[in-house]
Amino acid sequence: MNRLALEQLFKLQEVDTRLHELRTKLASLVETSGQKAVAGDVRALLQSQKVMNSKMETLVSRRDELDEHSRALMAKVKNIRAKEMSGAISHRDFASTEAEISHLEAQRAELDDAEFEVFSQIELLESQTQDLEQSLSQKNTQLSELKQMNSGVANGLNAEIASLEDRRSELLGLIDVDLEKIYEEIHARVGSMTIARVENGNCQGCRLKLSSVEIEGVKRTLAHEFSRPPTCEQCGRILFI
C-alpha cells in the first residue's frame, strides 16, 4: 500500500458517493415526483366511484319499485272507474267505491312524492358522479404523464449507475485487496467519507484537531509503503494529507 493507492481510494469514494445519491434518488423517484400521491388520489376516487355506483343502483332500484307500485295503483283506479262507467257498481256501493278510489289516489300521491325525492337524489348523484369522473380522468392523465416522465428519468439514472458500477470495478482492480477490505469495513461503519483529508490540522470527517505529532506521523506513513493506512483516532476514517 502507498500514497497512490489512497488516491485511487478517493476516486472510489467519489464513485460510491455518487452511486448512493443516484440509488437514493431512484428509490424515492415515485414519491418525490408526486406519482405516489397522485396514485393515491386515483385509488381514492375509484373507491368513491364504487360507492356512488352502488348508491345509484340502490336509488334506481327504489325508483323502479315506486314506479311499478304507482302504475299498479293507477291500474286499480282505472279498473274501478271502468266498472262505475259500465254500471257494474250499484248505487249502494258507489260511496264505498269512491272512498276506495280516494284512498288509492292518496297512496299514489305519497308514492309520487317519494318518487320525486328519489329522482332528485338520482339527479344530484349523477352530477356528483360526472364531477368525480372528470376529476378521475384528470388524475389518470396526470398519473400517466408522471409515469412516462419517471420512466425516462429512471432510465437515465440506471444508465449512469451502470456506468459508475463499471468504473467502480475498474478502480477496484487498481486497489490492493487488503486496502479494499479496510475501506469496505470503515465504509460500513461510518457510512460516508471513508477517507478524509486533513486540512488546517483537522480531520474533515469528524473535525477532530490533530496534534502536530499526529500530522507528522500521517505524513511519514504516507511517504513510504505501509501495511495499514493512517486513521483518525476519533472517527476511524482513513487520513490523507
KOLRO-129393 format. One record per residue (C-alpha): x, y, z; residue in three letters. Coordinates in Angstrom, 1 decimal. Layout:
N
> X_Y_Z_ala
...
This chain:
241
> 0.0_0.0_0.0_met
> 1.2_3.5_-0.7_asn
> 0.0_7.1_-1.3_arg
> -1.0_6.4_-4.9_leu
> -3.4_3.6_-3.6_ala
> -5.1_6.2_-1.3_leu
> -5.6_8.5_-4.3_glu
> -7.4_5.7_-6.0_gln
> -9.5_5.3_-2.9_leu
> -10.5_8.9_-3.2_phe
> -11.8_8.2_-6.7_lys
> -13.6_5.1_-5.4_leu
> -15.2_7.1_-2.7_gln
> -16.4_9.7_-5.2_glu
> -17.9_6.9_-7.3_val
> -19.6_5.3_-4.2_asp
> -20.9_8.7_-3.1_thr
> -22.5_9.3_-6.5_arg
> -23.8_5.8_-6.6_leu
> -25.5_6.3_-3.3_his
> -27.0_9.6_-4.4_glu
> -28.4_8.0_-7.6_leu
> -29.8_4.9_-5.9_arg
> -31.5_7.0_-3.3_thr
> -33.0_9.2_-6.0_lys
> -34.1_6.2_-7.9_leu
> -35.7_4.6_-4.9_ala
> -37.6_7.7_-3.9_ser
> -38.4_8.8_-7.5_leu
> -42.1_7.7_-7.3_val
> -42.7_9.6_-4.1_glu
> -40.6_12.7_-4.7_thr
> -42.1_13.3_-8.2_ser
> -45.6_13.2_-6.8_gly
> -46.5_9.9_-8.6_gln
> -47.2_8.2_-5.3_lys
> -49.6_10.9_-4.2_ala
> -51.4_11.1_-7.5_val
> -51.8_7.3_-7.5_ala
> -53.3_7.6_-4.0_gly
> -55.7_10.2_-5.3_asp
> -56.7_7.9_-8.1_val
> -57.4_5.0_-5.7_arg
> -59.5_7.2_-3.5_ala
> -61.5_8.5_-6.5_leu
> -62.1_4.9_-7.7_leu
> -63.3_3.9_-4.3_gln
> -65.7_6.9_-4.2_ser
> -66.9_6.0_-7.7_gln
> -67.6_2.4_-6.5_lys
> -69.6_3.8_-3.6_val
> -71.5_6.2_-5.9_met
> -72.3_3.4_-8.4_asn
> -73.6_1.2_-5.6_ser
> -75.8_4.1_-4.3_lys
> -77.0_4.7_-7.8_met
> -78.0_1.1_-8.2_glu
> -80.0_1.3_-5.0_thr
> -81.7_4.5_-6.0_leu
> -82.6_3.2_-9.5_val
> -84.0_0.0_-7.9_ser
> -86.1_2.1_-5.5_arg
> -87.3_4.3_-8.3_arg
> -88.4_1.4_-10.4_asp
> -90.1_-0.2_-7.4_glu
> -92.0_3.0_-6.7_leu
> -92.9_3.4_-10.3_asp
> -94.2_-0.1_-10.5_glu
> -96.3_0.4_-7.4_his
> -97.7_3.7_-8.7_ser
> -98.7_2.0_-12.0_arg
> -100.4_-0.8_-10.1_ala
> -102.5_1.8_-8.1_leu
> -103.3_3.7_-11.3_met
> -104.5_0.4_-12.9_ala
> -106.7_-0.3_-9.9_lys
> -108.3_3.2_-10.1_val
> -108.8_2.9_-13.8_lys
> -110.4_-0.5_-13.3_asn
> -112.8_0.8_-10.7_ile
> -113.7_3.8_-12.8_arg
> -114.4_1.5_-15.7_ala
> -116.8_-0.5_-13.5_lys
> -118.5_2.6_-12.4_glu
> -119.0_3.7_-16.0_met
> -120.3_0.3_-17.0_ser
> -122.9_0.3_-14.2_gly
> -121.3_-2.8_-12.6_ala
> -121.2_-1.0_-9.3_ile
> -124.6_-0.5_-7.6_ser
> -125.7_2.9_-6.2_his
> -125.5_1.5_-2.7_arg
> -121.8_0.6_-3.2_asp
> -120.9_3.8_-5.0_phe
> -119.9_5.7_-1.9_ala
> -117.5_3.0_-0.6_ser
> -116.1_2.7_-4.1_thr
> -115.3_6.4_-4.2_glu
> -113.7_6.1_-0.8_ala
> -111.5_3.3_-2.1_glu
> -110.6_5.4_-5.1_ile
> -109.7_8.4_-2.8_ser
> -107.6_6.1_-0.7_his
> -105.8_4.7_-3.7_leu
> -105.2_8.2_-5.1_glu
> -103.8_9.3_-1.7_ala
> -101.4_6.4_-1.8_gln
> -100.4_7.2_-5.3_arg
> -99.8_10.9_-4.3_ala
> -97.5_9.6_-1.5_glu
> -95.7_7.4_-4.0_leu
> -95.3_10.4_-6.4_asp
> -93.7_12.4_-3.6_asp
> -91.4_9.6_-2.7_ala
> -90.5_9.0_-6.4_glu
> -89.8_12.7_-6.8_phe
> -87.4_12.6_-3.8_glu
> -85.7_9.6_-5.4_val
> -85.4_11.4_-8.7_phe
> -83.9_14.4_-7.0_ser
> -81.3_12.2_-5.3_gln
> -80.5_10.5_-8.6_ile
> -80.1_13.8_-10.3_glu
> -77.7_15.1_-7.6_leu
> -75.8_11.8_-7.6_leu
> -75.5_11.9_-11.4_glu
> -74.0_15.4_-11.1_ser
> -71.6_14.3_-8.4_gln
> -70.6_11.3_-10.5_thr
> -69.9_13.4_-13.5_gln
> -67.7_15.7_-11.4_asp
> -65.9_12.7_-10.0_leu
> -65.4_11.1_-13.4_glu
> -63.9_14.4_-14.6_gln
> -61.5_14.5_-11.7_ser
> -60.6_10.9_-12.2_leu
> -59.9_11.5_-15.8_ser
> -57.6_14.4_-15.0_gln
> -55.8_12.4_-12.3_lys
> -55.3_9.4_-14.6_asn
> -53.9_11.7_-17.2_thr
> -51.6_13.3_-14.7_gln
> -50.5_9.8_-13.4_leu
> -49.8_8.6_-16.9_ser
> -47.6_11.7_-17.6_glu
> -45.7_11.2_-14.3_leu
> -45.2_7.5_-15.1_lys
> -43.8_8.4_-18.5_gln
> -41.6_11.1_-17.1_met
> -40.3_8.9_-14.3_asn
> -39.6_6.1_-16.7_ser
> -37.3_8.4_-18.7_gly
> -35.7_9.7_-15.5_val
> -35.2_6.1_-14.2_ala
> -33.7_5.0_-17.5_asn
> -31.2_7.9_-17.2_gly
> -30.4_7.1_-13.6_leu
> -30.0_3.4_-14.3_asn
> -27.7_4.1_-17.2_ala
> -25.5_6.3_-15.0_glu
> -25.5_3.8_-12.2_ile
> -24.4_1.0_-14.7_ala
> -21.6_3.3_-15.9_ser
> -20.4_4.1_-12.4_leu
> -20.5_0.4_-11.4_glu
> -18.2_-0.3_-14.3_asp
> -15.9_2.5_-13.2_arg
> -16.0_1.1_-9.7_arg
> -14.9_-2.3_-10.9_ser
> -12.0_-0.7_-12.8_glu
> -10.9_1.1_-9.7_leu
> -11.1_-2.0_-7.5_leu
> -8.8_-3.6_-10.0_gly
> -6.2_-1.0_-9.2_leu
> -6.6_-1.2_-5.4_ile
> -4.9_-3.7_-3.1_asp
> -7.3_-6.3_-1.8_val
> -6.3_-5.7_1.8_asp
> -6.8_-1.9_1.4_leu
> -10.2_-2.6_-0.3_glu
> -11.2_-4.7_2.7_lys
> -10.2_-1.9_5.1_ile
> -12.1_0.6_3.0_tyr
> -15.3_-1.5_3.0_glu
> -15.1_-2.1_6.7_glu
> -14.8_1.6_7.5_ile
> -17.4_2.5_4.9_his
> -19.9_0.0_6.5_ala
> -19.3_1.7_9.9_arg
> -19.2_5.4_9.1_val
> -21.5_5.4_6.0_gly
> -19.8_8.2_4.1_ser
> -16.4_9.8_3.6_met
> -14.4_6.7_4.4_thr
> -11.2_8.5_3.5_ile
> -10.8_12.1_4.9_ala
> -8.3_14.8_4.1_arg
> -6.5_16.6_6.9_val
> -6.9_20.3_6.3_glu
> -5.7_23.0_8.7_asn
> -4.9_20.2_11.1_gly
> -8.4_18.9_11.2_asn
> -9.8_15.6_10.1_cys
> -12.5_16.5_7.6_gln
> -14.6_13.5_8.6_gly
> -15.2_14.4_12.2_cys
> -13.4_17.8_12.6_arg
> -11.0_16.4_15.2_leu
> -8.0_18.7_15.7_lys
> -4.8_16.6_15.2_leu
> -1.7_17.4_17.1_ser
> 1.5_18.3_15.1_ser
> 3.0_15.0_16.1_val
> -0.1_13.1_14.7_glu
> 0.1_15.1_11.5_ile
> 3.8_14.3_11.1_glu
> 3.0_10.7_11.8_gly
> 0.4_10.6_9.0_val
> 2.9_12.3_6.6_lys
> 5.7_9.8_7.4_arg
> 3.3_6.8_6.9_thr
> 2.2_8.1_3.5_leu
> 5.7_8.8_2.4_ala
> 6.5_5.1_2.3_his
> 4.9_1.7_1.7_glu
> 2.6_0.8_4.6_phe
> 0.6_-2.3_5.6_ser
> -2.3_-0.3_7.1_arg
> -3.2_3.3_6.2_pro
> -3.3_6.0_8.9_pro
> -6.7_6.5_10.5_thr
> -8.3_9.1_12.7_cys
> -8.3_8.2_16.4_glu
> -11.8_9.6_16.9_gln
> -13.9_8.5_13.8_cys
> -11.7_5.8_12.4_gly
> -11.6_7.2_8.9_arg
> -8.5_6.8_6.7_ile
> -6.5_10.0_6.8_leu
> -4.8_11.6_3.8_phe
> -2.6_14.7_3.6_ile
